[in-house]
Amino acid sequence: MESVLLGLFSHFRIRAGGRLDPADLEAQWPATHLRATDLDLGVRALVRCGALRWVDDENDDDGPKLELTPSGDRRRQQQLAVNRAAVRLWWEGLRQALPGGRSTAELPMRRHTDPRPDVA
């Protein structure tokens, strides 16, 4: 769940030192399909490990914001690299599993104009 939270910082294009309003985080949380209690637990875990910190600006009346620390930004970037590597491995496995090493462009695909198959 921490990686999902850091992914939301990527979604908002926030880098080290950037701040995010907790209301924006809560608004995006349903799209993650995780429980609401996971948001609180994830924020606490990231604050405890130093990836995030609470910042209360005296000039800002909106309340405290979450700031992405340099260590949190490194962790976020590492997670993105891991995700890219996982996709690359999945794609290579898929290519090897295709019959005769064919590309996906050569796979037989049914067009919407093709007659429906007779399954009866």
PyRosetta script that sets phi, psi and omega in degrees:
from pyrosetta import init, pose_from_sequence

init()
pose = pose_from_sequence("MESVLLGLFSHFRIRAGGRLDPADLEAQWPATHLRATDLDLGVRALVRCGALRWVDDENDDDGPKLELTPSGDRRRQQQLAVNRAAVRLWWEGLRQALPGGRSTAELPMRRHTDPRPDVA")
pose.set_psi(1, -27.1)
pose.set_omega(1, 176.6)
pose.set_phi(2, -64.8)
pose.set_psi(2, -38.4)
pose.set_omega(2, 179.7)
pose.set_phi(3, -66.6)
pose.set_psi(3, -33.1)
pose.set_omega(3, 176.6)
pose.set_phi(4, -65.9)
pose.set_psi(4, -42.5)
pose.set_omega(4, 178.2)
pose.set_phi(5, -62.1)
pose.set_psi(5, -46.0)
pose.set_omega(5, 178.9)
pose.set_phi(6, -65.6)
pose.set_psi(6, -31.1)
pose.set_omega(6, 175.4)
pose.set_phi(7, -64.2)
pose.set_psi(7, -32.6)
pose.set_omega(7, 176.7)
pose.set_phi(8, -68.0)
pose.set_psi(8, -32.8)
pose.set_omega(8, 174.6)
pose.set_phi(9, -64.8)
pose.set_psi(9, -36.6)
pose.set_omega(9, 175.4)
pose.set_phi(10, -65.5)
pose.set_psi(10, -40.2)
pose.set_omega(10, 179.4)
pose.set_phi(11, -57.1)
pose.set_psi(11, -40.6)
pose.set_omega(11, 179.1)
pose.set_phi(12, -86.6)
pose.set_psi(12, 3.4)
pose.set_omega(12, 179.4)
pose.set_phi(13, 58.6)
pose.set_psi(13, 44.1)
pose.set_omega(13, 179.9)
pose.set_phi(14, -99.1)
pose.set_psi(14, 128.6)
pose.set_omega(14, 178.4)
pose.set_phi(15, -108.9)
pose.set_psi(15, -175.2)
pose.set_omega(15, -178.4)
pose.set_phi(16, -53.3)
pose.set_psi(16, 132.4)
pose.set_omega(16, -179.3)
pose.set_phi(17, 88.7)
pose.set_psi(17, -12.7)
pose.set_omega(17, 178.7)
pose.set_phi(18, -77.1)
pose.set_psi(18, 152.8)
pose.set_omega(18, -175.8)
pose.set_phi(19, -119.7)
pose.set_psi(19, 147.8)
pose.set_omega(19, -180.0)
pose.set_phi(20, -131.1)
pose.set_psi(20, 131.6)
pose.set_omega(20, 177.3)
pose.set_phi(21, -72.2)
pose.set_psi(21, 131.8)
pose.set_omega(21, 178.8)
pose.set_phi(22, -56.1)
pose.set_psi(22, -28.7)
pose.set_omega(22, 178.2)
pose.set_phi(23, -65.1)
pose.set_psi(23, -38.1)
pose.set_omega(23, 177.0)
pose.set_phi(24, -66.0)
pose.set_psi(24, -39.0)
pose.set_omega(24, 178.1)
pose.set_phi(25, -63.8)
pose.set_psi(25, -44.7)
pose.set_omega(25, 179.1)
pose.set_phi(26, -65.0)
pose.set_psi(26, -34.2)
pose.set_omega(26, -179.7)
pose.set_phi(27, -68.1)
pose.set_psi(27, -34.0)
pose.set_omega(27, -179.5)
pose.set_phi(28, -85.7)
pose.set_psi(28, -16.2)
pose.set_omega(28, -173.1)
pose.set_phi(29, -59.8)
pose.set_psi(29, -40.1)
pose.set_omega(29, -180.0)
pose.set_phi(30, -57.6)
pose.set_psi(30, -29.1)
pose.set_omega(30, 179.8)
pose.set_phi(31, -67.1)
pose.set_psi(31, -17.5)
pose.set_omega(31, 179.9)
pose.set_phi(32, -82.3)
pose.set_psi(32, -14.6)
pose.set_omega(32, -178.7)
pose.set_phi(33, 63.7)
pose.set_psi(33, 22.7)
pose.set_omega(33, 175.0)
pose.set_phi(34, -100.3)
pose.set_psi(34, 163.9)
pose.set_omega(34, -179.2)
pose.set_phi(35, -70.0)
pose.set_psi(35, 153.7)
pose.set_omega(35, 179.3)
pose.set_phi(36, -63.2)
pose.set_psi(36, -34.0)
pose.set_omega(36, 179.4)
pose.set_phi(37, -68.0)
pose.set_psi(37, -25.0)
pose.set_omega(37, 178.4)
pose.set_phi(38, -66.2)
pose.set_psi(38, -30.3)
pose.set_omega(38, 177.9)
pose.set_phi(39, -61.4)
pose.set_psi(39, -49.5)
pose.set_omega(39, -179.7)
pose.set_phi(40, -62.7)
pose.set_psi(40, -45.6)
pose.set_omega(40, -179.9)
pose.set_phi(41, -64.1)
pose.set_psi(41, -40.5)
pose.set_omega(41, 179.3)
pose.set_phi(42, -65.3)
pose.set_psi(42, -43.1)
pose.set_omega(42, 178.4)
pose.set_phi(43, -62.9)
pose.set_psi(43, -45.1)
pose.set_omega(43, 179.4)
pose.set_phi(44, -60.5)
pose.set_psi(44, -42.8)
pose.set_omega(44, -179.6)
pose.set_phi(45, -64.3)
pose.set_psi(45, -41.7)
pose.set_omega(45, -179.5)
pose.set_phi(46, -71.1)
pose.set_psi(46, -32.7)
pose.set_omega(46, 175.3)
pose.set_phi(47, -68.9)
pose.set_psi(47, -42.3)
pose.set_omega(47, -178.7)
pose.set_phi(48, -63.4)
pose.set_psi(48, -38.2)
pose.set_omega(48, -179.1)
pose.set_phi(49, -85.7)
pose.set_psi(49, -5.7)
pose.set_omega(49, 175.5)
pose.set_phi(50, 92.9)
pose.set_psi(50, 6.7)
pose.set_omega(50, 179.2)
pose.set_phi(51, -76.5)
pose.set_psi(51, -29.3)
pose.set_omega(51, 176.8)
pose.set_phi(52, -129.6)
pose.set_psi(52, 158.2)
pose.set_omega(52, 171.6)
pose.set_phi(53, -147.1)
pose.set_psi(53, 152.8)
pose.set_omega(53, 178.0)
pose.set_phi(54, -84.4)
pose.set_psi(54, 132.7)
pose.set_omega(54, 179.2)
pose.set_phi(55, -127.5)
pose.set_psi(55, 127.5)
pose.set_omega(55, 178.6)
pose.set_phi(56, -115.7)
pose.set_psi(56, 105.7)
pose.set_omega(56, -179.8)
pose.set_phi(57, -83.7)
pose.set_psi(57, 128.0)
pose.set_omega(57, -178.4)
pose.set_phi(58, -65.9)
pose.set_psi(58, -27.7)
pose.set_omega(58, -178.8)
pose.set_phi(59, -83.4)
pose.set_psi(59, -8.3)
pose.set_omega(59, -176.8)
pose.set_phi(60, -105.9)
pose.set_psi(60, 122.7)
pose.set_omega(60, -178.8)
pose.set_phi(61, -86.6)
pose.set_psi(61, -3.2)
pose.set_omega(61, -176.5)
pose.set_phi(62, -79.6)
pose.set_psi(62, -4.8)
pose.set_omega(62, 179.3)
pose.set_phi(63, 96.4)
pose.set_psi(63, -174.8)
pose.set_omega(63, -176.5)
pose.set_phi(64, -68.4)
pose.set_psi(64, 151.7)
pose.set_omega(64, 178.9)
pose.set_phi(65, -123.6)
pose.set_psi(65, 159.5)
pose.set_omega(65, 175.4)
pose.set_phi(66, -92.8)
pose.set_psi(66, 127.4)
pose.set_omega(66, 179.1)
pose.set_phi(67, -108.1)
pose.set_psi(67, 133.7)
pose.set_omega(67, 176.4)
pose.set_phi(68, -81.9)
pose.set_psi(68, 118.6)
pose.set_omega(68, -178.9)
pose.set_phi(69, -81.4)
pose.set_psi(69, 165.3)
pose.set_omega(69, 176.7)
pose.set_phi(70, -57.1)
pose.set_psi(70, -38.4)
pose.set_omega(70, 178.5)
pose.set_phi(71, -68.2)
pose.set_psi(71, -34.9)
pose.set_omega(71, 176.3)
pose.set_phi(72, -67.5)
pose.set_psi(72, -35.9)
pose.set_omega(72, 178.1)
pose.set_phi(73, -67.4)
pose.set_psi(73, -41.4)
pose.set_omega(73, 176.4)
pose.set_phi(74, -61.1)
pose.set_psi(74, -43.5)
pose.set_omega(74, 179.4)
pose.set_phi(75, -63.0)
pose.set_psi(75, -39.7)
pose.set_omega(75, 178.2)
pose.set_phi(76, -63.5)
pose.set_psi(76, -44.5)
pose.set_omega(76, 179.9)
pose.set_phi(77, -66.1)
pose.set_psi(77, -38.2)
pose.set_omega(77, 177.3)
pose.set_phi(78, -64.0)
pose.set_psi(78, -39.7)
pose.set_omega(78, 179.3)
pose.set_phi(79, -63.8)
pose.set_psi(79, -39.6)
pose.set_omega(79, 177.5)
pose.set_phi(80, -63.0)
pose.set_psi(80, -40.7)
pose.set_omega(80, 179.0)
pose.set_phi(81, -65.0)
pose.set_psi(81, -40.6)
pose.set_omega(81, 178.1)
pose.set_phi(82, -63.8)
pose.set_psi(82, -42.0)
pose.set_omega(82, 179.3)
pose.set_phi(83, -63.2)
pose.set_psi(83, -42.4)
pose.set_omega(83, 178.6)
pose.set_phi(84, -63.8)
pose.set_psi(84, -41.1)
pose.set_omega(84, 179.4)
pose.set_phi(85, -64.8)
pose.set_psi(85, -39.4)
pose.set_omega(85, 179.3)
pose.set_phi(86, -64.5)
pose.set_psi(86, -40.5)
pose.set_omega(86, 178.3)
pose.set_phi(87, -65.7)
pose.set_psi(87, -41.3)
pose.set_omega(87, 179.1)
pose.set_phi(88, -61.3)
pose.set_psi(88, -44.1)
pose.set_omega(88, 178.3)
pose.set_phi(89, -63.7)
pose.set_psi(89, -41.8)
pose.set_omega(89, 178.1)
pose.set_phi(90, -60.6)
pose.set_psi(90, -44.0)
pose.set_omega(90, -178.1)
pose.set_phi(91, -65.1)
pose.set_psi(91, -42.4)
pose.set_omega(91, 178.4)
pose.set_phi(92, -63.1)
pose.set_psi(92, -40.7)
pose.set_omega(92, 176.9)
pose.set_phi(93, -63.1)
pose.set_psi(93, -38.9)
pose.set_omega(93, 178.5)
pose.set_phi(94, -65.8)
pose.set_psi(94, -43.6)
pose.set_omega(94, -179.6)
pose.set_phi(95, -63.1)
pose.set_psi(95, -36.9)
pose.set_omega(95, 179.3)
pose.set_phi(96, -72.1)
pose.set_psi(96, -28.8)
pose.set_omega(96, -178.4)
pose.set_phi(97, -80.1)
pose.set_psi(97, -16.6)
pose.set_omega(97, -179.9)
pose.set_phi(98, -67.1)
pose.set_psi(98, 139.4)
pose.set_omega(98, -178.2)
pose.set_phi(99, -62.6)
pose.set_psi(99, 127.3)
pose.set_omega(99, 177.3)
pose.set_phi(100, 67.4)
pose.set_psi(100, 17.2)
pose.set_omega(100, 179.1)
pose.set_phi(101, 68.2)
pose.set_psi(101, 23.7)
pose.set_omega(101, -178.8)
pose.set_phi(102, -71.0)
pose.set_psi(102, 155.1)
pose.set_omega(102, 176.1)
pose.set_phi(103, -83.2)
pose.set_psi(103, 164.9)
pose.set_omega(103, 179.8)
pose.set_phi(104, -65.5)
pose.set_psi(104, -23.4)
pose.set_omega(104, 179.2)
pose.set_phi(105, -67.4)
pose.set_psi(105, -23.0)
pose.set_omega(105, -178.5)
pose.set_phi(106, -91.7)
pose.set_psi(106, -4.2)
pose.set_omega(106, -179.3)
pose.set_phi(107, -68.4)
pose.set_psi(107, 142.2)
pose.set_omega(107, 179.4)
pose.set_phi(108, -70.3)
pose.set_psi(108, 116.2)
pose.set_omega(108, 179.3)
pose.set_phi(109, -115.1)
pose.set_psi(109, 140.3)
pose.set_omega(109, 178.0)
pose.set_phi(110, -86.2)
pose.set_psi(110, 128.6)
pose.set_omega(110, 176.4)
pose.set_phi(111, -88.5)
pose.set_psi(111, 157.8)
pose.set_omega(111, -179.2)
pose.set_phi(112, -65.0)
pose.set_psi(112, -19.2)
pose.set_omega(112, 178.5)
pose.set_phi(113, -86.1)
pose.set_psi(113, -12.7)
pose.set_omega(113, 179.0)
pose.set_phi(114, -69.8)
pose.set_psi(114, 149.3)
pose.set_omega(114, 176.9)
pose.set_phi(115, -66.7)
pose.set_psi(115, 147.5)
pose.set_omega(115, 179.1)
pose.set_phi(116, -66.9)
pose.set_psi(116, 143.6)
pose.set_omega(116, 178.7)
pose.set_phi(117, -69.0)
pose.set_psi(117, 146.8)
pose.set_omega(117, 179.3)
pose.set_phi(118, -86.5)
pose.set_psi(118, 104.3)
pose.set_omega(118, -177.4)
pose.set_phi(119, -101.0)
pose.set_psi(119, 0.5)
pose.set_omega(119, -178.1)
pose.set_phi(120, -78.4)
pose.dump_pdb("model.pdb")
